[in-house]
Amino acid sequence: MYKLSRTIRDKVLLSLIRKYLRSGILIGGLTQQRAKGTPQGSPLSPLLSNIVLDNLDKELEKRGHSFVRYADDFSIFVRSQKASERVMGSIGRFITETLKLKVNEDKSVVCECHQTKLLGYTIYRDGNLGVARESLERLKIKIRGITKRNRGRSFEKIISELRPVLRGWLQYFRLAKSNRIMQNLDAWIRRKLRCYRIKQCKKVITLQRFLKRSGVTTWQSWTLALSGKGHWRKSGCPQVNQAMGLKWFETQGLYNLSLNHKLLNN
């Protein structure tokens, strides 16, 4: 608050910020006092971070470093391993001794740019942006939850739940040069949905009729319907891919990541 008071002269605004920082948090329906920090996801956090870390930005600019920072998450880019270790040590001391802040040792690493992430992105060797592995895994976890086979939701409901998740994720990662990743994700999502759909058939005769109605020959539909394979293995069979192809998913309203990624970057 002392640092804020040196920059902000409006006492009413300072009072509001102080009250916000001292307000409690709701856990299990009970209000508890917060000892430090701001609430997770608070819009005030990036603002306060920019004020507190303004001296860090100026120090990095004075040293001539190439860097990028959002709130308290930042990366510094240098040319060699030796230089990166030296900079990490000196900047770490500046943060702890001058700014009186604590450095998160678990998240502070020295590595090549394509091995790290910032705001969900990673940087390829050629300088283009890509989707970080952790970001992909988080999306897959969310999709697994939506397409869980024992949810008991209609197929149309599953598609409608996926649509805003996929659209929002792609809007955030629209700058990533990851066409192959988008194609692989699309293929994986379609297989998850095929698995969900054939699980809904439940009986052998129901699955056979669904496949035949979708264009699969009679003997091929019976071959798959009578198979002892599990649902996941069946979902990768040619008969299922024929019955539920790209055009079929388009008619169902599935959001296509690779197609929309190309449209967003044209």
C-alpha positions as CSV (number, residue, x, y, z in Angstrom):
1,M,0.0,0.0,0.0
2,Y,2.9,2.3,0.6
3,K,4.1,1.8,-2.9
4,L,0.6,2.4,-4.2
5,S,0.3,5.6,-2.2
6,R,3.5,7.0,-3.9
7,T,1.8,6.5,-7.3
8,I,-1.9,7.0,-6.6
9,R,-3.0,10.3,-5.0
10,D,-6.7,9.4,-4.8
11,K,-7.4,8.5,-1.2
12,V,-10.8,7.0,-2.0
13,L,-9.3,4.6,-4.5
14,L,-6.5,3.6,-2.1
15,S,-9.2,2.9,0.6
16,L,-11.1,0.7,-1.8
17,I,-8.0,-1.3,-2.7
18,R,-7.1,-1.7,1.0
19,K,-10.6,-3.0,1.8
20,Y,-10.5,-5.3,-1.1
21,L,-7.2,-6.8,0.0
22,R,-8.4,-7.2,3.5
23,S,-11.8,-8.8,2.6
24,G,-12.4,-12.4,3.5
25,I,-12.8,-15.4,1.3
26,L,-15.8,-17.8,1.1
27,I,-14.8,-21.4,1.8
28,G,-17.5,-24.0,2.2
29,G,-20.1,-21.4,2.8
30,L,-18.1,-19.7,5.6
31,T,-16.2,-16.5,5.4
32,Q,-12.5,-16.7,6.4
33,Q,-9.9,-14.0,6.8
34,R,-7.2,-13.9,4.1
35,A,-3.7,-13.3,5.5
36,K,-2.1,-12.2,2.2
37,G,-2.5,-11.9,-1.5
38,T,-5.5,-11.3,-3.7
39,P,-8.3,-13.8,-4.6
40,Q,-7.5,-16.2,-7.4
41,G,-8.5,-14.8,-10.8
42,S,-9.1,-11.3,-9.3
43,P,-8.9,-8.5,-11.9
44,L,-7.0,-6.5,-9.4
45,S,-4.1,-8.9,-9.3
46,P,-2.5,-8.0,-12.8
47,L,-3.0,-4.3,-12.0
48,L,-1.2,-4.5,-8.6
49,S,1.5,-6.8,-10.2
50,N,2.2,-4.2,-12.8
51,I,2.6,-1.5,-10.2
52,V,4.8,-3.6,-7.9
53,L,6.9,-5.0,-10.7
54,D,7.4,-1.8,-12.6
55,N,10.9,-1.5,-11.1
56,L,11.7,-5.0,-12.4
57,D,10.7,-4.0,-15.9
58,K,12.9,-0.9,-15.8
59,E,15.8,-3.0,-14.4
60,L,15.5,-5.5,-17.3
61,E,15.2,-2.7,-19.8
62,K,18.3,-1.0,-18.3
63,R,20.3,-4.2,-18.7
64,G,19.1,-4.6,-22.3
65,H,17.4,-7.9,-21.9
66,S,14.6,-9.2,-24.1
67,F,11.7,-10.3,-21.9
68,V,8.0,-10.6,-21.7
69,R,5.8,-10.4,-18.6
70,Y,2.2,-10.8,-17.7
71,A,1.4,-10.1,-14.0
72,D,4.0,-12.0,-12.1
73,D,4.7,-14.5,-14.8
74,F,7.7,-13.5,-17.0
75,S,10.4,-15.0,-19.3
76,I,13.8,-13.5,-20.1
77,F,15.5,-14.5,-23.4
78,V,19.3,-14.7,-23.7
79,R,21.6,-16.4,-26.2
80,S,23.4,-19.1,-24.2
81,Q,23.0,-21.5,-21.2
82,K,25.8,-19.7,-19.3
83,A,24.2,-16.3,-19.8
84,S,20.8,-17.6,-18.7
85,E,22.2,-19.0,-15.5
86,R,24.0,-15.7,-14.7
87,V,20.9,-13.6,-15.4
88,M,18.7,-15.9,-13.4
89,G,21.0,-15.5,-10.4
90,S,21.3,-11.7,-10.6
91,I,17.6,-11.1,-11.3
92,G,16.7,-13.4,-8.5
93,R,18.8,-11.4,-6.1
94,F,17.3,-8.2,-7.4
95,I,13.7,-9.5,-6.8
96,T,14.5,-10.8,-3.3
97,E,16.9,-8.1,-2.0
98,T,15.6,-5.0,-3.8
99,L,12.0,-5.6,-4.3
100,K,11.6,-7.7,-1.2
101,L,9.6,-10.4,-3.0
102,K,9.8,-14.2,-3.0
103,V,10.8,-16.1,-6.1
104,N,9.0,-19.3,-6.7
105,E,11.9,-21.8,-7.1
106,D,9.7,-24.6,-8.4
107,K,8.5,-22.5,-11.4
108,S,11.9,-20.8,-12.1
109,V,13.9,-22.8,-14.7
110,V,16.7,-22.3,-17.1
111,C,15.9,-24.0,-20.4
112,E,15.5,-23.6,-24.1
113,C,12.5,-21.5,-25.2
114,H,10.6,-24.5,-26.7
115,Q,10.9,-26.3,-23.3
116,T,9.0,-23.7,-21.3
117,K,5.6,-22.0,-21.4
118,L,4.1,-18.6,-20.9
119,L,0.4,-18.1,-20.5
120,G,-0.2,-21.5,-22.0
121,Y,2.0,-20.9,-25.1
122,T,5.4,-22.2,-25.9
123,I,7.9,-20.8,-28.4
124,Y,9.3,-23.1,-31.2
125,R,12.9,-23.0,-32.4
126,D,11.8,-21.0,-35.5
127,G,10.2,-18.3,-33.3
128,N,6.6,-19.2,-33.9
129,L,4.1,-19.8,-31.1
130,G,2.8,-23.2,-30.2
131,V,0.4,-24.7,-27.6
132,A,2.2,-25.9,-24.5
133,R,1.9,-29.6,-23.6
134,E,0.2,-28.7,-20.2
135,S,-2.4,-26.7,-22.0
136,L,-3.2,-29.6,-24.3
137,E,-3.5,-31.9,-21.4
138,R,-5.9,-29.6,-19.5
139,L,-8.1,-29.4,-22.6
140,K,-8.1,-33.2,-22.9
141,I,-9.0,-33.6,-19.2
142,K,-12.0,-31.3,-19.7
143,I,-13.1,-33.2,-22.9
144,R,-12.8,-36.5,-21.1
145,G,-15.1,-35.2,-18.4
146,I,-17.7,-34.1,-21.0
147,T,-17.5,-37.3,-23.1
148,K,-17.5,-39.7,-20.1
149,R,-19.5,-42.7,-21.3
150,N,-21.6,-43.2,-18.1
151,R,-22.9,-39.6,-18.0
152,G,-26.3,-40.6,-19.4
153,R,-26.6,-37.4,-21.6
154,S,-28.0,-37.3,-25.1
155,F,-25.4,-37.2,-27.9
156,E,-26.8,-33.7,-29.0
157,K,-26.3,-32.5,-25.4
158,I,-22.6,-33.7,-25.4
159,I,-22.0,-31.8,-28.7
160,S,-23.6,-28.6,-27.4
161,E,-21.4,-28.8,-24.2
162,L,-18.2,-29.3,-26.3
163,R,-18.9,-26.4,-28.7
164,P,-18.3,-23.4,-26.3
165,V,-15.3,-25.2,-24.7
166,L,-13.6,-25.8,-28.1
167,R,-14.5,-22.4,-29.5
168,G,-13.1,-20.6,-26.4
169,W,-10.0,-22.7,-26.3
170,L,-9.3,-22.0,-30.0
171,Q,-9.9,-18.3,-29.7
172,Y,-7.3,-18.1,-26.9
173,F,-4.7,-20.2,-28.9
174,R,-5.5,-18.7,-32.3
175,L,-1.9,-17.3,-32.6
176,A,-0.4,-20.8,-32.3
177,K,1.1,-22.2,-35.5
178,S,0.0,-25.7,-34.7
179,N,-2.1,-27.1,-37.6
180,R,-0.9,-30.7,-36.9
181,I,-1.9,-30.4,-33.2
182,M,-5.4,-29.1,-34.2
183,Q,-5.9,-32.0,-36.7
184,N,-4.8,-34.6,-34.1
185,L,-7.1,-33.1,-31.5
186,D,-10.0,-33.2,-33.9
187,A,-9.3,-36.8,-34.7
188,W,-9.1,-37.7,-31.0
189,I,-12.3,-35.8,-30.2
190,R,-14.2,-37.5,-33.0
191,R,-13.1,-40.9,-31.7
192,K,-14.2,-40.1,-28.2
193,L,-17.6,-39.1,-29.6
194,R,-17.8,-42.3,-31.7
195,C,-17.1,-44.3,-28.6
196,Y,-19.8,-42.4,-26.7
197,R,-22.3,-42.9,-29.6
198,I,-21.9,-46.7,-30.0
199,K,-22.0,-47.1,-26.2
200,Q,-25.5,-45.5,-26.4
201,C,-26.7,-48.3,-28.7
202,K,-26.3,-50.8,-25.8
203,K,-27.7,-53.8,-27.7
204,V,-26.1,-55.7,-30.6
205,I,-29.2,-55.2,-32.8
206,T,-29.4,-51.5,-32.0
207,L,-25.7,-51.0,-33.0
208,Q,-26.2,-53.1,-36.2
209,R,-29.2,-51.0,-37.3
210,F,-27.5,-47.7,-36.5
211,L,-24.4,-48.7,-38.7
212,K,-26.6,-50.0,-41.5
213,R,-28.8,-46.9,-41.4
214,S,-25.6,-44.8,-41.7
215,G,-24.4,-46.5,-44.9
216,V,-22.5,-49.6,-43.7
217,T,-23.2,-52.8,-45.5
218,T,-25.2,-55.5,-43.7
219,W,-22.5,-58.0,-43.2
220,Q,-19.9,-55.4,-42.1
221,S,-22.4,-53.9,-39.6
222,W,-23.1,-57.4,-38.2
223,T,-19.4,-58.1,-38.0
224,L,-18.7,-55.1,-35.8
225,A,-21.9,-55.4,-33.8
226,L,-21.1,-59.1,-32.9
227,S,-17.5,-58.3,-32.1
228,G,-16.2,-58.9,-28.6
229,K,-14.0,-55.7,-28.7
230,G,-14.5,-53.0,-26.2
231,H,-16.2,-49.7,-27.1
232,W,-12.9,-47.8,-27.5
233,R,-11.5,-50.4,-29.9
234,K,-14.7,-50.5,-31.9
235,S,-14.6,-46.7,-32.2
236,G,-11.5,-47.0,-34.3
237,C,-12.8,-49.6,-36.7
238,P,-13.5,-48.8,-40.4
239,Q,-17.2,-49.4,-40.1
240,V,-17.6,-46.8,-37.3
241,N,-15.5,-44.3,-39.2
242,Q,-17.6,-44.9,-42.3
243,A,-20.8,-44.4,-40.3
244,M,-19.6,-41.4,-38.4
245,G,-17.4,-39.5,-40.9
246,L,-16.5,-35.9,-41.2
247,K,-19.7,-34.9,-42.9
248,W,-21.8,-36.8,-40.3
249,F,-20.1,-34.8,-37.5
250,E,-20.6,-31.6,-39.5
251,T,-24.3,-32.3,-39.5
252,Q,-24.2,-32.9,-35.8
253,G,-22.7,-29.4,-35.2
254,L,-19.3,-30.5,-33.9
255,Y,-16.9,-27.6,-33.7
256,N,-13.9,-28.3,-36.0
257,L,-10.7,-27.0,-34.5
258,S,-8.4,-27.3,-37.5
259,L,-10.9,-25.8,-40.0
260,N,-11.7,-22.8,-37.7
261,H,-8.0,-22.3,-36.9
262,K,-7.3,-21.8,-40.6
263,L,-10.3,-19.4,-40.9
264,L,-9.1,-17.3,-38.0
265,N,-5.6,-17.0,-39.4
266,N,-6.6,-16.1,-43.0
